[in-house]
């Protein structure tokens, strides 16, 4: 069977972040044929609009390749929380509109959290275990009396056994704006970011011109949520005495009823949590407020996990939802279980993958994935650059030898190899690379290329077998979802204020070409950041790479065995 998972707004503009009744982000498509994964892509990579949420026309064409829409047997569509979609779901418009695109397909409208759960369960190596989905809000729940969406999924659990074909999903529901880790962190992050930006701009006369320029660039071109930026800022703050947990997440524990849909028993009162009041009551610097948000996020999540372990969670666990993009929180949760699996597309970028994977599972097909689940897009191996300053290397090892010397000489390299990453992070296929051995390289890369805020750290990438020599506790981390503590002074450009690093480990099977390059370096570590400027999606095609290379102040671009320079 040909099964496609799609996600995105059906007939409205979903890219308006400030309009909750229409906002959807991370649209895209995934194709499975007879249980075999073919391709996944997010629409932003193709439209070049960050967090694109509109209907994924380009993604559908991308994953279908030469297949026609008429050949699709099943379309799996994750439902979402907003009034526009919920109205279309209730009156049948949603199914009709999807059917217009895929006239011969069955249309399966699925729970948002079910799709998150499927994205982690079916990419995990575990035969059996439990799963947990945590985010802001998942599928909405329509209130016929008011004519509005009145609540939605925000915490869901379940159990699976692949050999017995068991997948038990229990949707957790909560009041709108309450009891949600994602809502808490998103709302607080935006206020912290706005205040930090305002504070720095008031000091404009004391700042270096390049710092002011970067701040203005980041503010003007990145209108997306600010969670990741505030996670980095939190390392500069401290928890002030007497600042206890906010009720919006501390009340999660006694009011969660997994496996019971409270909405069946009548509509409870809806609570809109006043995040602005919480923020205004916090004392200290902006950095202290960021620390407060991160600290209680971690503590509350840790407490929830301890409670769920008593009755629900197994020793092998699969987590999904935007909550688990927080690498600091993930790092605290990791030692609490025998095994944890989080996919590299744990946020809504992976939800159409989960939908398609669920479709294959429900159709009793055996799911087959590539060895590296971070690289699910296209490769462009036949591409030949038509550029004046270009050299082809017959031997890729010779190219790596040259790049290793240039990187050690502090050059910046654009790296384009193999299948594109699927998910929000650059994991060794569409990367900007630089030496991590000089502390000033963080500022050099920021000023010349990325135009990011000065407090944000850069990540690293290194050989898997060497991680214990440079980081504690030194565990394998192929998807950049955890932080580890640097135990060396040799890597200052990727070591954050608190001595942490979001390090990615690489082995030869998962990414042979990156492994080959890293093997030429001493230490075998590079600063690795996404190939894009602030506010832009990661590049997808070779044409994107060349266009960005010409606009960016970087020294080399590598596409396959080709070396380009300006």
BAZATI-421362 format. One line per field, with one value per residue (C-alpha): x, y, z; residue number from 1; residue in one letter. Coordinates in Angstrom, 2 decimals. Layout:
xx	(X, ...);
yy	(Y, ...);
zz	(Z, ...);
filo	(NUM, ...);
lokol	(A, ...);
//
This chain:
xx	(0.00, 1.02, 0.40, 1.09, 1.06, 0.41, 0.09, -0.77, -3.63, -6.26, -7.45, -6.36, -3.16, -1.58, 1.62, 0.24, 1.89, -0.12, -3.48, -4.06, -7.33, -5.54, -1.86, -0.27, 3.46, 5.77, 3.63, 5.03, 4.63, 5.91, 5.49, 5.55, 5.14, 4.43, 5.81, 9.08, 9.86, 10.48, 10.92, 10.01, 10.26, 8.90, 7.34, 9.60, 12.60, 10.90, 8.94, 11.85, 9.35, 10.42, 7.93, 5.68, 2.21, 0.21, -0.95, 2.16, 1.79, 5.55, 6.22, 3.64, 5.27, 8.72, 7.87, 5.77, 8.58, 7.18, 4.00, 0.65, -1.76, -4.31, -2.07, -2.22, -4.25, -4.41, -3.94, -3.22, -3.81, -3.03, -5.74, -4.82, -6.03, -7.61, -11.12, -10.86, -9.78, -12.17, -15.15, -14.00, -13.51, -17.02, -18.86, -16.89, -15.08, -11.65, -12.21, -13.72, -10.80, -8.19, -10.22, -10.05, -6.25, -6.21, -9.39, -8.80, -7.53, -9.11, -8.84, -7.84, -8.05, -5.89, -5.23, -2.32, -0.82, -1.32, 0.85, 3.51, 3.48, 3.78, 6.73, 8.76, 7.51, 8.14, 11.60, 12.67, 14.74, 12.47, 10.13, 7.93, 7.65, 5.67, 5.35, 4.60, 3.57, 3.95, 3.58, 1.55, -1.74, -2.60, -5.95, -8.72, -12.07, -15.04, -17.73, -20.99, -22.65, -20.17, -19.11, -15.43, -12.60, -12.55, -9.63, -7.23, -4.64, -1.56, -0.39, -0.91, 0.57, 0.40, 1.97, 3.19, 4.39, 5.42, 5.66, 2.08, 0.81, -0.30, -0.50, -2.65, -3.08, -4.64, -5.28, -4.69, -6.86, -6.52, -8.01, -7.00, -3.81, -3.46, -1.36, 0.80, 4.59, 4.66, 2.28, 4.21, 7.60, 6.45, 4.58, 7.27, 10.06, 8.50, 8.22, 11.76, 13.14, 11.30, 12.60, 16.17, 16.15, 14.73, 17.32, 20.22, 18.95, 18.74, 22.49, 23.12, 25.69, 27.77, 27.60, 29.85, 28.25, 28.26, 26.36, 23.67, 23.44, 23.04, 20.34, 18.39, 18.82, 17.58, 14.60, 13.57, 13.98, 13.10, 9.43, 9.13, 8.73, 11.76, 12.00, 15.45, 16.90, 15.75, 17.10, 20.55, 20.00, 19.02, 22.64, 23.45, 20.86, 20.10, 17.04, 16.12, 15.01, 11.31, 10.52, 8.44, 6.87, 4.20, 0.76, 0.29, 2.56, 2.68, -1.07, -0.58, -0.06, -3.31, -5.54, -4.24, -6.43, -4.80, -7.16, -10.27, -11.72, -13.13, -14.95, -17.40, -18.76, -19.62, -17.62, -15.49, -14.71, -11.96, -9.06, -6.84, -3.60, -2.26, 1.37, 1.88, 0.97, 3.37, 6.16, 5.55, 5.73, 9.19, 12.12, 15.72, 17.38, 16.06, 18.63, 17.25, 13.77, 15.05, 16.68, 13.40, 11.47, 14.01, 14.55, 10.87, 10.31, 12.92, 11.81, 8.13, 8.85, 11.09, 8.35, 5.74, 7.98, 8.54, 4.77, 4.09, 6.78, 4.72, 1.87, 2.35, 5.88, 8.12, 11.91, 12.06, 10.37, 9.56, 9.01, 7.65, 6.20, 7.83, 8.60, 11.39, 13.34, 14.56, 17.99, 18.58, 15.38, 16.08, 19.47, 17.88, 15.31, 17.80, 19.19, 15.69, 15.11, 16.99, 16.40, 14.89, 14.19, 13.43, 13.33, 15.22, 11.84, 10.13, 8.18, 5.41, 7.94, 7.60, 3.87, 3.16, 5.85, 4.04, 0.74, 2.14, 3.91, 0.66, -1.08, 1.46, 1.14, -2.67, -2.46, -0.42, 2.71, 6.24, 7.84, 11.32, 13.44, 16.92, 19.71, 19.97, 16.47, 17.76, 18.37, 15.03, 15.05, 16.47, 20.06, 21.31, 24.25, 24.06, 24.34, 27.25, 27.96, 28.39, 30.54, 33.82, 35.60, 35.01, 37.19, 36.21, 38.08, 38.15, 39.15, 36.92, 39.65, 41.89, 39.12, 38.79, 42.54, 42.34, 39.29, 40.86, 43.84, 41.60, 39.32, 42.35, 43.35, 40.00, 38.12, 34.30, 32.99, 29.50, 28.84, 26.27, 26.27, 23.81, 20.17, 18.84, 18.00, 14.39, 13.50, 14.48, 18.23, 21.22, 22.77, 25.68, 24.21, 23.40, 25.87, 28.20, 31.45, 34.25, 37.01, 35.83, 39.34, 39.25, 36.81, 36.53, 35.08, 31.64, 31.65, 33.31, 30.62, 27.89, 29.18, 30.08, 27.24, 24.58, 23.69, 22.44, 22.16, 25.47, 24.24, 23.27, 25.73, 26.82, 26.63, 29.38, 29.76, 32.39, 33.41, 31.22, 34.12, 35.94, 33.10, 34.18, 37.58, 36.06, 32.62, 31.02, 29.20, 30.32, 27.30, 26.33, 24.00, 23.39, 20.49, 21.76, 18.97, 21.05, 23.73, 26.95, 29.59, 32.88, 35.88, 38.45, 39.56, 40.27, 36.76, 35.84, 33.76, 31.17, 31.36, 28.54, 28.56, 27.66, 30.32, 27.65, 27.64, 24.88, 27.19, 26.24, 28.11, 28.75, 29.66, 30.66, 27.36, 25.15, 27.14, 30.20, 31.30, 31.12, 32.92, 35.66, 36.17, 36.16, 38.74, 41.21, 40.96, 42.64, 40.63, 37.98, 35.38, 33.85, 31.52, 28.37, 25.49, 22.68, 23.33, 21.09, 20.93, 18.83, 15.12, 15.60, 14.95, 17.89, 18.84, 17.51, 18.86, 22.30, 20.88, 19.92, 23.47, 25.09, 22.68, 23.29, 27.04, 27.14, 25.26, 27.19, 30.71, 32.06, 35.24, 34.29, 31.28, 31.50, 28.82, 29.58, 33.12, 33.06, 34.84, 33.61, 35.07, 34.15);
yy	(0.00, 3.59, 5.54, 9.25, 11.33, 15.04, 17.97, 21.61, 24.09, 23.13, 26.47, 29.27, 31.18, 29.21, 31.26, 33.95, 33.08, 35.68, 34.15, 30.97, 30.16, 29.64, 28.96, 25.68, 25.11, 22.49, 21.33, 18.53, 15.06, 11.48, 8.53, 4.81, 2.09, -1.44, -0.45, 0.90, 4.52, 6.48, 10.15, 12.82, 16.59, 19.69, 22.34, 25.10, 23.53, 24.01, 27.27, 28.83, 30.15, 29.30, 27.03, 26.96, 25.73, 25.99, 23.02, 21.01, 21.07, 21.09, 18.41, 16.11, 16.47, 15.95, 12.68, 11.26, 11.57, 9.97, 8.64, 10.30, 11.39, 9.02, 6.09, 6.83, 4.26, 5.98, 9.56, 9.97, 13.48, 14.52, 16.78, 20.03, 22.50, 25.60, 26.82, 26.88, 23.26, 22.03, 23.54, 21.82, 18.56, 18.63, 19.55, 17.16, 19.87, 18.57, 15.10, 16.48, 18.85, 16.12, 13.80, 16.41, 16.09, 12.29, 11.08, 7.33, 7.25, 6.45, 9.47, 8.77, 11.76, 10.94, 12.25, 14.70, 12.90, 9.48, 10.63, 11.97, 8.63, 6.68, 8.83, 7.73, 4.15, 3.09, 4.70, 3.11, -0.09, -1.44, -4.37, -3.30, -0.47, 2.65, 6.07, 9.60, 12.62, 16.13, 19.40, 22.60, 21.33, 18.51, 17.75, 20.09, 19.22, 21.03, 22.49, 22.48, 24.78, 27.64, 26.94, 27.02, 24.67, 24.42, 22.23, 19.68, 16.97, 17.94, 14.73, 11.23, 7.84, 4.27, 0.85, -1.05, -4.52, -4.75, -8.54, -8.87, -5.93, -4.06, -0.26, 1.05, 4.80, 6.78, 10.40, 12.84, 15.95, 19.22, 22.68, 25.19, 27.00, 24.97, 21.98, 22.17, 22.14, 23.46, 26.37, 27.39, 27.40, 29.02, 31.89, 32.65, 32.44, 35.06, 37.58, 36.91, 37.28, 40.56, 41.99, 40.84, 42.36, 45.62, 45.69, 45.23, 47.80, 50.34, 49.77, 50.34, 53.09, 50.73, 47.76, 46.94, 47.83, 44.18, 43.11, 45.73, 44.67, 41.01, 41.81, 43.83, 41.12, 38.38, 40.47, 41.42, 38.06, 35.49, 35.80, 32.18, 31.05, 31.64, 28.52, 27.45, 30.92, 31.14, 27.70, 29.06, 32.29, 30.40, 29.36, 32.99, 33.30, 31.92, 30.94, 33.59, 32.64, 31.95, 31.48, 28.31, 26.45, 28.14, 26.65, 26.23, 23.19, 22.23, 21.49, 19.07, 16.09, 15.77, 16.82, 14.46, 11.43, 9.19, 6.85, 8.81, 11.38, 13.93, 15.67, 12.77, 13.74, 17.35, 20.43, 21.64, 25.28, 26.49, 28.32, 30.75, 30.94, 34.46, 34.00, 37.74, 38.04, 35.19, 36.88, 40.30, 38.83, 37.36, 39.24, 39.53, 40.01, 38.75, 35.96, 35.02, 34.82, 32.55, 30.36, 30.24, 29.08, 26.39, 25.25, 24.65, 23.16, 20.54, 19.95, 19.65, 17.31, 15.19, 14.99, 14.02, 11.24, 9.90, 9.81, 8.07, 5.48, 4.17, 2.89, 3.60, 3.83, 0.87, 0.74, 1.21, 4.49, 6.46, 10.21, 12.70, 16.19, 19.61, 19.37, 16.94, 19.39, 20.82, 19.19, 20.24, 18.55, 15.47, 15.14, 14.99, 12.38, 10.07, 8.37, 7.66, 4.70, 1.80, 3.22, 6.40, 7.00, 10.46, 10.88, 13.81, 15.12, 15.01, 18.26, 18.85, 18.49, 14.73, 14.48, 13.58, 10.90, 9.50, 9.62, 7.67, 5.18, 4.62, 4.05, 1.38, -0.27, -0.22, -1.81, -4.69, -3.76, -4.26, -0.85, -0.47, 2.65, 3.81, 3.15, 6.86, 8.12, 11.72, 11.62, 10.93, 13.51, 13.38, 13.07, 14.99, 12.82, 13.61, 17.37, 19.07, 22.69, 25.07, 27.58, 29.21, 28.61, 24.89, 21.80, 18.14, 15.59, 12.05, 10.84, 12.08, 11.29, 13.88, 16.44, 15.64, 16.06, 19.52, 20.52, 19.35, 21.67, 24.59, 24.08, 23.95, 27.27, 28.68, 28.61, 28.30, 25.44, 24.89, 21.16, 19.54, 15.74, 12.89, 12.80, 15.91, 15.99, 15.59, 17.63, 21.00, 20.43, 20.12, 16.70, 16.47, 16.76, 20.47, 22.10, 25.01, 23.78, 25.54, 24.65, 24.49, 25.10, 28.91, 30.73, 33.68, 31.41, 31.65, 35.42, 35.14, 32.77, 34.92, 38.16, 36.83, 34.39, 33.47, 36.90, 35.26, 36.59, 36.53, 34.38, 31.41, 28.48, 26.51, 22.72, 20.26, 17.07, 14.39, 10.77, 8.50, 6.43, 9.50, 11.19, 9.93, 11.60, 15.07, 14.92, 13.58, 11.20, 10.51, 8.70, 8.21, 10.99, 10.82, 13.32, 16.25, 15.83, 15.89, 18.05, 16.77, 18.45, 19.39, 17.99, 19.71, 23.26, 22.34, 23.09, 26.61, 27.58, 24.88, 25.01, 27.04, 29.28, 26.31, 24.07, 22.13, 21.21, 19.89, 17.37, 15.06, 11.78, 10.18, 6.65, 5.35, 3.55, 6.57, 9.19, 7.83, 11.11, 13.19, 10.38, 10.48, 14.22, 14.08, 11.28, 13.74, 16.17, 16.37, 16.46, 14.81, 17.50, 20.37, 23.23, 22.29, 24.63, 24.59, 25.81, 28.89, 32.41, 33.48, 33.23, 31.00, 27.26, 24.91, 24.61, 21.63, 21.60, 22.15, 25.32, 26.51, 25.77, 27.76, 30.67, 30.86, 30.44, 33.47, 35.58, 34.36, 35.28, 31.73, 30.37, 27.08, 25.08, 21.31, 19.55, 15.86, 15.68, 19.29, 22.15, 25.70, 29.00, 32.66);
zz	(0.00, -0.61, 2.58, 2.91, 6.09, 5.58, 7.96, 7.39, 7.13, 4.57, 3.20, 5.50, 6.32, 9.18, 9.48, 11.80, 15.13, 17.05, 16.00, 17.98, 16.22, 12.88, 13.73, 12.65, 12.26, 10.74, 7.83, 5.69, 4.23, 4.60, 2.24, 3.08, 0.43, 1.66, 5.06, 3.64, 4.39, 1.19, 2.15, 4.71, 4.41, 6.10, 3.91, 5.25, 3.51, 0.15, 0.56, 2.54, 5.14, 8.68, 10.51, 7.43, 8.40, 5.19, 3.13, 2.08, -1.70, -2.29, 0.33, -1.24, -4.66, -3.07, -1.29, -4.15, -6.64, -9.80, -8.20, -8.81, -6.08, -7.61, -6.65, -2.93, -0.96, 2.45, 3.61, 7.34, 8.65, 12.26, 13.65, 15.39, 17.95, 16.45, 15.77, 11.98, 11.70, 14.39, 12.51, 9.31, 11.18, 12.64, 9.44, 7.22, 5.24, 6.27, 4.84, 1.63, 1.02, 1.53, -0.74, -3.51, -3.46, -3.20, -4.95, -4.62, -1.03, 2.28, 4.62, 8.22, 10.57, 13.58, 17.07, 17.21, 20.21, 18.67, 15.76, 18.13, 19.94, 16.69, 15.60, 18.61, 19.05, 15.44, 15.29, 18.59, 18.82, 21.58, 20.99, 23.90, 26.39, 27.21, 25.62, 26.77, 24.70, 26.15, 24.27, 24.31, 22.93, 20.57, 19.04, 20.10, 21.61, 20.09, 22.32, 20.36, 22.89, 22.51, 18.92, 19.91, 20.68, 24.47, 25.34, 23.94, 24.45, 26.39, 28.09, 26.72, 27.55, 26.36, 26.07, 23.01, 22.11, 18.46, 18.30, 19.63, 17.57, 20.68, 20.77, 23.64, 23.56, 26.42, 25.61, 28.46, 28.30, 30.11, 30.34, 27.70, 28.70, 31.93, 32.91, 29.82, 29.78, 26.25, 26.86, 29.98, 28.32, 25.08, 26.73, 29.30, 26.72, 24.48, 27.33, 28.51, 25.00, 24.41, 27.69, 27.03, 23.57, 24.93, 27.71, 25.31, 22.84, 25.67, 26.13, 22.43, 22.99, 25.14, 22.80, 19.88, 16.52, 15.41, 18.55, 17.91, 14.25, 15.19, 17.75, 15.21, 12.58, 14.92, 16.03, 12.50, 10.79, 13.46, 14.36, 15.52, 19.17, 21.38, 23.54, 22.34, 22.79, 26.40, 27.26, 26.40, 28.36, 31.53, 32.13, 32.99, 35.79, 39.25, 41.28, 43.82, 47.31, 47.69, 44.00, 44.00, 41.06, 38.94, 39.39, 35.62, 35.67, 39.37, 39.26, 36.40, 38.64, 40.64, 37.71, 35.05, 34.47, 31.93, 30.14, 31.16, 28.78, 31.25, 28.43, 28.22, 31.62, 30.82, 29.93, 32.88, 33.42, 31.09, 32.73, 30.87, 32.83, 33.28, 32.24, 32.11, 35.79, 36.64, 34.69, 36.21, 39.71, 39.12, 40.63, 39.50, 36.14, 32.82, 33.10, 36.54, 35.06, 32.30, 34.94, 36.89, 33.81, 32.96, 36.56, 37.31, 33.88, 34.71, 38.30, 37.42, 34.51, 36.71, 39.36, 36.76, 35.45, 38.97, 39.53, 36.22, 36.89, 39.82, 37.67, 33.97, 32.60, 31.79, 31.85, 28.06, 27.18, 24.06, 24.46, 21.90, 21.66, 21.61, 25.33, 24.50, 22.37, 25.68, 25.91, 29.53, 30.68, 28.55, 30.22, 33.67, 32.57, 30.87, 34.04, 35.39, 33.06, 31.56, 28.07, 26.61, 22.93, 21.53, 17.74, 16.15, 14.91, 18.30, 17.82, 15.27, 12.45, 12.99, 13.25, 9.61, 9.87, 12.89, 11.02, 8.06, 10.34, 12.22, 8.89, 7.96, 11.39, 11.25, 7.78, 9.28, 7.32, 8.62, 9.05, 7.53, 8.07, 7.00, 9.49, 10.31, 11.14, 11.18, 7.42, 5.73, 2.93, -0.59, -1.70, -4.71, -5.70, -9.43, -8.96, -10.77, -9.79, -12.69, -10.86, -11.86, -8.55, -8.27, -8.01, -8.18, -6.05, -7.41, -3.95, -1.13, 1.38, -0.30, 0.03, 3.73, 4.21, 2.63, 4.68, 7.93, 7.36, 6.41, 9.41, 11.67, 10.08, 11.27, 7.99, 7.87, 5.71, 4.32, 4.26, 1.92, 1.82, 1.27, 2.36, 4.04, 7.73, 8.74, 11.82, 13.29, 13.71, 11.45, 12.08, 9.69, 6.19, 5.84, 8.22, 8.77, 10.30, 12.16, 14.60, 18.24, 19.59, 19.76, 22.01, 19.60, 16.90, 18.45, 17.91, 14.50, 13.25, 14.76, 13.26, 9.82, 9.21, 11.76, 13.21, 16.41, 19.94, 21.82, 24.71, 22.54, 22.47, 19.42, 19.30, 18.50, 16.47, 17.13, 16.73, 18.83, 20.17, 21.53, 23.40, 26.84, 26.45, 26.26, 27.91, 31.05, 31.28, 27.70, 26.28, 22.64, 21.42, 17.65, 17.46, 19.57, 22.14, 25.35, 26.90, 28.43, 30.57, 28.96, 30.87, 28.69, 27.93, 24.30, 23.00, 24.19, 21.11, 21.90, 25.71, 27.25, 30.32, 32.58, 30.94, 29.04, 25.37, 23.13, 21.53, 18.65, 18.23, 14.83, 13.80, 10.38, 9.74, 10.45, 8.55, 6.77, 5.16, 8.33, 10.14, 7.50, 7.95, 11.75, 11.66, 10.12, 13.03, 16.41, 18.57, 16.33, 17.07, 15.10, 15.85, 13.94, 13.27, 10.75, 7.21, 7.29, 8.62, 11.60, 10.84, 7.79, 7.42, 6.94, 3.28, 1.32, -2.26, -3.81, -5.37, -1.86, -0.72, -3.52, -3.16, 0.60, 0.12, -2.15, 0.40, 3.45, 4.43, 4.56, 3.03, 1.36, 0.27, -0.15, -2.21, -2.55, -3.95, -5.17, -3.41, -4.09, -2.99, -3.53);
filo	(1, 2, 3, 4, 5, 6, 7, 8, 9, 10, 11, 12, 13, 14, 15, 16, 17, 18, 19, 20, 21, 22, 23, 24, 25, 26, 27, 28, 29, 30, 31, 32, 33, 34, 35, 36, 37, 38, 39, 40, 41, 42, 43, 44, 45, 46, 47, 48, 49, 50, 51, 52, 53, 54, 55, 56, 57, 58, 59, 60, 61, 62, 63, 64, 65, 66, 67, 68, 69, 70, 71, 72, 73, 74, 75, 76, 77, 78, 79, 80, 81, 82, 83, 84, 85, 86, 87, 88, 89, 90, 91, 92, 93, 94, 95, 96, 97, 98, 99, 100, 101, 102, 103, 104, 105, 106, 107, 108, 109, 110, 111, 112, 113, 114, 115, 116, 117, 118, 119, 120, 121, 122, 123, 124, 125, 126, 127, 128, 129, 130, 131, 132, 133, 134, 135, 136, 137, 138, 139, 140, 141, 142, 143, 144, 145, 146, 147, 148, 149, 150, 151, 152, 153, 154, 155, 156, 157, 158, 159, 160, 161, 162, 163, 164, 165, 166, 167, 168, 169, 170, 171, 172, 173, 174, 175, 176, 177, 178, 179, 180, 181, 182, 183, 184, 185, 186, 187, 188, 189, 190, 191, 192, 193, 194, 195, 196, 197, 198, 199, 200, 201, 202, 203, 204, 205, 206, 207, 208, 209, 210, 211, 212, 213, 214, 215, 216, 217, 218, 219, 220, 221, 222, 223, 224, 225, 226, 227, 228, 229, 230, 231, 232, 233, 234, 235, 236, 237, 238, 239, 240, 241, 242, 243, 244, 245, 246, 247, 248, 249, 250, 251, 252, 253, 254, 255, 256, 257, 258, 259, 260, 261, 262, 263, 264, 265, 266, 267, 268, 269, 270, 271, 272, 273, 274, 275, 276, 277, 278, 279, 280, 281, 282, 283, 284, 285, 286, 287, 288, 289, 290, 291, 292, 293, 294, 295, 296, 297, 298, 299, 300, 301, 302, 303, 304, 305, 306, 307, 308, 309, 310, 311, 312, 313, 314, 315, 316, 317, 318, 319, 320, 321, 322, 323, 324, 325, 326, 327, 328, 329, 330, 331, 332, 333, 334, 335, 336, 337, 338, 339, 340, 341, 342, 343, 344, 345, 346, 347, 348, 349, 350, 351, 352, 353, 354, 355, 356, 357, 358, 359, 360, 361, 362, 363, 364, 365, 366, 367, 368, 369, 370, 371, 372, 373, 374, 375, 376, 377, 378, 379, 380, 381, 382, 383, 384, 385, 386, 387, 388, 389, 390, 391, 392, 393, 394, 395, 396, 397, 398, 399, 400, 401, 402, 403, 404, 405, 406, 407, 408, 409, 410, 411, 412, 413, 414, 415, 416, 417, 418, 419, 420, 421, 422, 423, 424, 425, 426, 427, 428, 429, 430, 431, 432, 433, 434, 435, 436, 437, 438, 439, 440, 441, 442, 443, 444, 445, 446, 447, 448, 449, 450, 451, 452, 453, 454, 455, 456, 457, 458, 459, 460, 461, 462, 463, 464, 465, 466, 467, 468, 469, 470, 471, 472, 473, 474, 475, 476, 477, 478, 479, 480, 481, 482, 483, 484, 485, 486, 487, 488, 489, 490, 491, 492, 493, 494, 495, 496, 497, 498, 499, 500, 501, 502, 503, 504, 505, 506, 507, 508, 509, 510, 511, 512, 513, 514, 515, 516, 517, 518, 519, 520, 521, 522, 523, 524, 525, 526, 527, 528, 529, 530, 531, 532, 533, 534, 535, 536, 537, 538, 539, 540, 541, 542, 543, 544, 545, 546, 547, 548, 549, 550, 551, 552, 553, 554, 555, 556, 557, 558, 559, 560, 561, 562, 563, 564, 565, 566);
lokol	(X, X, X, X, X, X, X, X, X, X, X, X, X, X, X, X, X, X, X, X, X, X, X, X, X, X, X, X, X, X, X, X, X, X, X, X, X, X, X, X, X, X, X, X, X, X, X, X, X, X, X, X, X, X, X, X, X, X, X, X, X, X, X, X, X, X, X, X, X, X, X, X, X, X, X, X, X, X, X, X, X, X, X, X, X, X, X, X, X, X, X, X, X, X, X, X, X, X, X, X, X, X, X, X, X, X, X, X, X, X, X, X, X, X, X, X, X, X, X, X, X, X, X, X, X, X, X, X, X, X, X, X, X, X, X, X, X, X, X, X, X, X, X, X, X, X, X, X, X, X, X, X, X, X, X, X, X, X, X, X, X, X, X, X, X, X, X, X, X, X, X, X, X, X, X, X, X, X, X, X, X, X, X, X, X, X, X, X, X, X, X, X, X, X, X, X, X, X, X, X, X, X, X, X, X, X, X, X, X, X, X, X, X, X, X, X, X, X, X, X, X, X, X, X, X, X, X, X, X, X, X, X, X, X, X, X, X, X, X, X, X, X, X, X, X, X, X, X, X, X, X, X, X, X, X, X, X, X, X, X, X, X, X, X, X, X, X, X, X, X, X, X, X, X, X, X, X, X, X, X, X, X, X, X, X, X, X, X, X, X, X, X, X, X, X, X, X, X, X, X, X, X, X, X, X, X, X, X, X, X, X, X, X, X, X, X, X, X, X, X, X, X, X, X, X, X, X, X, X, X, X, X, X, X, X, X, X, X, X, X, X, X, X, X, X, X, X, X, X, X, X, X, X, X, X, X, X, X, X, X, X, X, X, X, X, X, X, X, X, X, X, X, X, X, X, X, X, X, X, X, X, X, X, X, X, X, X, X, X, X, X, X, X, X, X, X, X, X, X, X, X, X, X, X, X, X, X, X, X, X, X, X, X, X, X, X, X, X, X, X, X, X, X, X, X, X, X, X, X, X, X, X, X, X, X, X, X, X, X, X, X, X, X, X, X, X, X, X, X, X, X, X, X, X, X, X, X, X, X, X, X, X, X, X, X, X, X, X, X, X, X, X, X, X, X, X, X, X, X, X, X, X, X, X, X, X, X, X, X, X, X, X, X, X, X, X, X, X, X, X, X, X, X, X, X, X, X, X, X, X, X, X, X, X, X, X, X, X, X, X, X, X, X, X, X, X, X, X, X, X, X, X, X, X, X, X, X, X, X, X, X, X, X, X, X, X, X, X, X, X, X, X, X, X, X, X, X, X, X, X, X, X, X, X, X, X);
//
